[in-house]
Amino acid sequence: MTFRAAVIGCGRIGSTIDDEQVNRPQFRYPWAHAPAVIEAQGIELIAGSDVHPEQLDDFRSRWGVSALYTDYLEMIKQEQPDLVCVTTKTVERSEVVIKSAEAGVKAIYATKPMCRSLAEADEMIEACQKNNTILAIACHKNWSPWFQVCLRTIREGQIGSFMSMVCNYSWNLANGHSHTLSLFRQFADSPAKWVFGRMNSDEAAKTDKDLSGNGMIYYENGIQGFLNSGGWLNIDFIGKDGWISARNEHADFEFWSRHPSTREPIRRQFPNPKRPKSSQQAAIEGLVENLREGTTPLCPGEYGREALEIAIGLRESHRRGGQKIDLPLADRSLSLG
């Protein structure tokens, strides 16, 4: 069976972002949702929706899609997609996800950040559960073949007991670091318990706008995560007897452990995936498998909500002078972005 997919929001993330990356050969494409669906196995791109007619015209010329709508609910009614990719503006995302679930869509793949407020995140998850809709958040590093190999290597015990994760990059917390925090959640395999943070700007921390900063996340199983501003998007996964580092915006993976006899530190060949593909394409193919088997995606709505909750918690910690903030947050009206 070939599933049917549609894109809601035919702009940058839905369609054109790959145009910006032509001089960055370290990245594997596609990143945009539409070409990722086209490249993926077991699914076809059948429709698109956008409130801007000029973006629909471009979508048609790029991807050869003729079923185009300015009303996404009409598109769902007429085209009956199994999967919709939601790449609208953040302020619109919760409403689109909820109404798509209520309209009977089987799976929703919503770009990050999931939404602006914790209340919205709760409502999105509740609506999808009520309507038996799979909700996945497009923090697509969770599906990356390289990070999946990294995770398997850690779970095999090849760096000893897994202890901590460190990301160095100056992303904003809600938007960019949704990727990092969803990946941390997957690797920790445990919910976050508490956080504390220090933002890069006192003035920015007074507002509800997205912002950059530093912080620590403590997970219920004792694993710790750290966000540091600066660097070239390096992520270190640290064990008792070694570590794996994703370097230079994930272009290189470095793997260190101990010699089995001498216990000296040795650099080892990272077991690169045999069939590399873009993480976005891998995510779409993962959702095809979820649709077929009724399984949970590698970045479900709960991970997206936790990423937002951690980001808000880090800002709240700064507002309270570096106080430790327990999760989940009681005030669901808190927002960021």
C-alpha positions as CSV (number, residue, x, y, z in Angstrom):
1,M,0.0,0.0,0.0
2,T,1.2,3.5,-0.9
3,F,0.2,6.2,1.5
4,R,-0.9,9.7,0.5
5,A,0.7,12.8,1.9
6,A,0.0,16.6,1.7
7,V,1.8,19.7,2.9
8,I,0.1,22.5,4.8
9,G,2.4,25.5,4.4
10,C,4.2,25.5,1.1
11,G,6.9,28.0,1.9
12,R,10.4,27.7,3.2
13,I,10.3,24.6,5.4
14,G,7.5,22.9,3.4
15,S,9.2,23.4,0.0
16,T,12.1,25.7,-0.6
17,I,14.7,25.5,2.2
18,D,17.1,23.3,0.2
19,D,17.7,26.3,-2.1
20,E,19.6,27.9,0.8
21,Q,22.0,24.9,1.3
22,V,23.5,24.5,-2.2
23,N,27.0,25.5,-1.0
24,R,26.9,23.4,2.2
25,P,27.8,19.9,0.8
26,Q,28.2,18.4,4.3
27,F,24.4,18.2,4.6
28,R,22.3,15.4,3.1
29,Y,19.2,16.6,1.3
30,P,16.3,16.9,1.1
31,W,15.5,19.1,4.2
32,A,12.2,20.5,2.9
33,H,9.1,18.3,3.6
34,A,7.8,18.1,0.0
35,P,11.0,16.7,-1.6
36,A,11.5,14.4,1.4
37,V,8.0,12.9,0.8
38,I,8.9,12.5,-2.9
39,E,12.2,10.7,-2.1
40,A,10.7,8.5,0.6
41,Q,9.5,5.0,-0.1
42,G,5.9,3.9,0.4
43,I,4.3,7.3,0.1
44,E,3.4,9.9,-2.5
45,L,2.9,13.7,-2.5
46,I,-0.6,14.3,-3.7
47,A,-1.6,17.9,-2.5
48,G,-0.5,21.1,-0.9
49,S,-2.2,24.0,0.9
50,D,-1.2,27.6,1.6
51,V,-2.9,30.9,2.1
52,H,-0.5,32.6,-0.4
53,P,-1.3,31.8,-4.1
54,E,2.2,32.6,-5.2
55,Q,3.6,29.9,-3.0
56,L,1.1,27.4,-4.4
57,D,2.2,28.4,-7.9
58,D,5.9,27.8,-7.0
59,F,4.9,24.5,-5.3
60,R,3.2,23.3,-8.5
61,S,6.1,24.2,-10.7
62,R,8.7,22.6,-8.3
63,W,6.9,19.3,-7.5
64,G,4.4,18.7,-10.2
65,V,1.5,18.8,-7.7
66,S,-1.9,20.0,-9.2
67,A,-4.2,19.5,-6.2
68,L,-3.6,22.8,-4.5
69,Y,-5.8,24.6,-2.0
70,T,-5.9,27.8,0.1
71,D,-8.1,26.0,2.6
72,Y,-6.4,23.1,4.3
73,L,-9.6,21.6,5.6
74,E,-11.1,21.5,2.2
75,M,-7.9,19.8,0.9
76,I,-8.2,17.2,3.6
77,K,-11.9,16.6,2.8
78,Q,-11.3,16.3,-1.0
79,E,-7.9,14.6,-1.1
80,Q,-8.0,12.3,2.0
81,P,-4.3,12.3,2.8
82,D,-3.0,9.7,5.3
83,L,-0.2,12.1,6.4
84,V,-0.1,15.9,6.5
85,C,3.1,17.8,7.0
86,V,2.3,21.0,8.9
87,T,4.9,23.7,8.2
88,T,2.9,26.8,9.0
89,K,4.0,29.7,11.3
90,T,4.3,28.7,14.9
91,V,1.4,30.8,16.0
92,E,-1.0,28.9,13.7
93,R,0.4,25.4,14.3
94,S,-1.7,24.2,17.2
95,E,-5.0,25.0,15.5
96,V,-3.9,23.4,12.3
97,V,-2.8,20.2,14.0
98,I,-5.9,19.9,16.2
99,K,-8.3,20.5,13.3
100,S,-6.4,18.1,11.0
101,A,-6.7,15.4,13.6
102,E,-10.4,16.1,14.0
103,A,-10.8,15.9,10.3
104,G,-9.6,12.3,10.3
105,V,-5.9,12.6,9.2
106,K,-4.1,9.4,10.3
107,A,-0.7,11.0,10.9
108,I,0.6,14.5,11.4
109,Y,4.3,15.6,11.0
110,A,4.5,19.1,12.4
111,T,7.6,21.2,12.2
112,K,9.3,22.6,15.3
113,P,8.9,24.2,17.7
114,M,5.7,22.3,18.4
115,C,3.8,25.5,19.4
116,R,4.2,28.5,21.6
117,S,2.5,27.6,24.9
118,L,2.4,24.5,27.1
119,A,-1.4,24.6,27.1
120,E,-1.4,24.5,23.3
121,A,1.0,21.5,23.4
122,D,-1.3,19.7,25.8
123,E,-4.3,20.3,23.6
124,M,-2.5,19.1,20.5
125,I,-1.5,15.8,22.1
126,E,-5.0,15.3,23.6
127,A,-6.7,16.0,20.2
128,C,-4.4,13.5,18.4
129,Q,-4.9,10.8,21.1
130,K,-8.7,11.3,21.0
131,N,-8.8,10.9,17.2
132,N,-6.2,8.1,17.0
133,T,-3.9,10.3,15.0
134,I,-0.1,9.7,15.1
135,L,1.6,13.0,16.1
136,A,5.2,13.4,15.2
137,I,7.4,16.5,15.6
138,A,9.8,17.2,12.8
139,C,13.0,17.2,15.0
140,H,14.3,14.9,12.3
141,K,17.7,14.3,13.9
142,N,15.9,11.6,15.9
143,W,15.6,9.7,12.6
144,S,19.1,10.4,11.3
145,P,20.9,7.2,10.3
146,W,24.0,8.6,11.9
147,F,22.4,9.4,15.2
148,Q,20.6,6.1,15.2
149,V,24.0,4.3,14.8
150,C,25.3,6.5,17.6
151,L,22.4,5.5,19.9
152,R,22.8,1.8,19.1
153,T,26.5,2.0,19.9
154,I,25.8,3.6,23.3
155,R,23.1,1.0,24.1
156,E,25.5,-1.8,23.3
157,G,27.7,-0.4,26.1
158,Q,30.7,0.5,23.8
159,I,31.4,3.7,25.8
160,G,30.5,2.3,29.2
161,S,27.7,3.6,31.3
162,F,26.0,6.5,29.5
163,M,26.3,9.6,31.7
164,S,25.8,12.9,29.9
165,M,25.2,14.9,26.7
166,V,26.6,18.3,25.7
167,C,25.6,20.5,22.8
168,N,27.6,23.6,21.9
169,Y,25.7,26.0,19.6
170,S,24.0,29.4,19.7
171,W,20.6,28.4,18.6
172,N,17.5,29.9,20.2
173,L,16.0,27.6,22.8
174,A,12.5,26.9,21.4
175,N,13.2,27.0,17.7
176,G,16.7,25.6,17.1
177,H,17.2,23.6,20.3
178,S,14.0,21.8,19.8
179,H,16.2,19.5,17.7
180,T,18.8,19.2,20.5
181,L,16.3,18.6,23.3
182,S,14.2,16.1,21.4
183,L,17.5,14.2,20.6
184,F,18.5,14.4,24.2
185,R,15.2,12.9,25.2
186,Q,15.6,10.0,22.8
187,F,19.1,9.3,24.0
188,A,18.3,9.7,27.7
189,D,15.3,7.4,27.3
190,S,13.8,9.1,30.4
191,P,11.7,12.2,31.1
192,A,13.4,15.4,32.2
193,K,13.1,16.0,36.0
194,W,14.5,19.5,36.6
195,V,16.5,22.2,34.9
196,F,18.4,25.4,35.6
197,G,19.5,28.0,33.1
198,R,21.3,31.2,32.4
199,M,20.1,33.3,29.4
200,N,22.5,35.4,27.3
201,S,20.4,38.5,27.8
202,D,18.5,39.7,30.9
203,E,16.3,41.9,28.7
204,A,15.4,39.0,26.4
205,A,14.6,36.9,29.4
206,K,11.9,39.4,30.5
207,T,9.9,38.7,27.4
208,D,8.1,35.7,25.9
209,K,10.1,35.8,22.7
210,D,12.5,33.0,21.8
211,L,16.1,33.5,23.1
212,S,19.5,31.9,23.5
213,G,21.1,30.7,26.7
214,N,22.9,28.0,28.6
215,G,21.6,25.4,30.9
216,M,21.5,21.9,32.5
217,I,18.8,19.3,32.2
218,Y,18.6,16.4,34.8
219,Y,16.7,13.4,33.6
220,E,14.8,11.0,35.9
221,N,17.4,8.2,35.4
222,G,20.3,10.4,36.3
223,I,21.6,11.2,32.8
224,Q,22.4,14.9,32.4
225,G,22.2,17.2,29.4
226,F,24.0,20.5,28.9
227,L,23.4,23.4,26.5
228,N,26.3,25.8,25.9
229,S,26.3,28.9,23.6
230,G,28.9,28.9,20.9
231,G,30.6,26.3,18.8
232,W,29.8,24.7,15.4
233,L,26.8,22.6,16.4
234,N,28.9,20.0,18.2
235,I,27.2,17.3,20.3
236,D,29.1,15.0,22.7
237,F,27.6,11.8,24.2
238,I,29.7,10.9,27.2
239,G,30.1,7.5,28.9
240,K,32.2,6.2,31.7
241,D,34.7,4.7,29.3
242,G,34.4,6.8,26.2
243,W,32.4,9.2,24.1
244,I,31.0,9.9,20.7
245,S,31.1,13.4,19.2
246,A,29.1,14.7,16.4
247,R,31.3,17.5,14.9
248,N,31.0,20.3,12.4
249,E,27.2,20.4,12.2
250,H,27.1,16.6,12.2
251,A,29.4,16.2,9.2
252,D,31.8,14.1,11.2
253,F,31.4,11.6,14.0
254,E,34.3,10.8,16.3
255,F,34.3,7.7,18.5
256,W,36.6,7.1,21.5
257,S,36.6,4.1,23.9
258,R,39.2,2.1,25.8
259,H,41.5,-0.6,24.5
260,P,40.1,-4.0,25.7
261,S,43.5,-5.1,27.1
262,T,45.4,-2.0,28.1
263,R,42.4,0.2,28.9
264,E,44.2,3.0,27.2
265,P,42.0,5.6,25.4
266,I,41.8,4.7,21.6
267,R,40.0,6.4,18.7
268,R,37.8,3.9,16.8
269,Q,36.2,3.9,13.4
270,F,32.7,5.2,13.7
271,P,30.3,2.6,12.2
272,N,28.7,4.8,9.6
273,P,25.3,3.7,8.3
274,K,25.5,1.5,5.2
275,R,22.6,3.3,3.4
276,P,22.9,7.0,4.3
277,K,19.9,9.2,3.5
278,S,18.7,12.6,4.8
279,S,17.2,12.6,8.2
280,Q,14.1,14.3,6.8
281,Q,13.6,11.4,4.3
282,A,14.3,8.9,7.0
283,A,11.6,10.6,9.2
284,I,9.0,10.3,6.5
285,E,9.8,6.7,5.9
286,G,9.7,6.1,9.6
287,L,6.1,7.6,9.6
288,V,5.2,5.2,6.8
289,E,6.3,2.3,9.1
290,N,4.3,3.8,12.0
291,L,1.2,4.0,9.8
292,R,1.6,0.4,8.7
293,E,2.3,-1.0,12.1
294,G,0.5,1.4,14.5
295,T,3.8,2.2,16.3
296,T,5.1,5.3,18.0
297,P,7.3,7.7,16.0
298,L,10.9,8.4,17.1
299,C,9.9,12.0,18.0
300,P,6.3,11.9,19.2
301,G,4.4,14.9,20.3
302,E,5.4,14.3,23.9
303,Y,9.1,14.8,23.0
304,G,8.2,18.1,21.3
305,R,6.2,19.2,24.3
306,E,9.1,18.3,26.6
307,A,11.6,20.3,24.4
308,L,9.3,23.4,24.8
309,E,8.9,22.8,28.5
310,I,12.7,22.6,29.1
311,A,13.2,25.8,27.1
312,I,10.6,27.6,29.1
313,G,12.0,26.1,32.3
314,L,15.5,27.3,31.5
315,R,14.2,30.9,31.0
316,E,12.1,30.7,34.2
317,S,15.2,29.6,36.1
318,H,17.1,32.7,34.8
319,R,14.1,34.9,35.8
320,R,14.4,33.5,39.4
321,G,18.1,34.0,39.7
322,G,19.3,30.5,38.6
323,Q,16.8,28.6,40.7
324,K,16.3,24.9,40.0
325,I,13.0,24.4,38.2
326,D,11.1,21.2,38.6
327,L,9.3,19.6,35.6
328,P,6.6,19.4,34.6
329,L,5.7,23.1,35.0
330,A,2.5,23.7,36.9
331,D,1.7,26.9,34.9
332,R,0.6,25.7,31.5
333,S,-0.1,29.2,30.3
334,L,3.7,29.8,30.0
335,S,4.9,30.4,26.5
336,L,8.0,31.0,24.4
337,G,8.5,32.0,20.8
